[in-house]
């Protein structure tokens, strides 16, 4: 079975496979089944991406990137896909926030550094 979320350094086999099948699909039904299979994994991707552990969220970043690349080829996006993109953006923004316990007063100032 192909890995759903490729680890860092691996080719995203599933995304390449699905993208090639969508591009080559002669029948709309086949393309819809493939896209629905991918679409059903997005909530799981968002959950892992928002995980507190950086190793967990880092493991799905390539999948998220490839998913966004696939979405760029679709136009226009449906309401559900727009909602997933919003959730992805909020997840990334929340992931990038500093921890409340982080101290910015570590004694080093940008203006006191010698260049």
Order of alpha helices (4+ residues) and beta strands (2+ residues): alpha-alpha-alpha-alpha-alpha-alpha
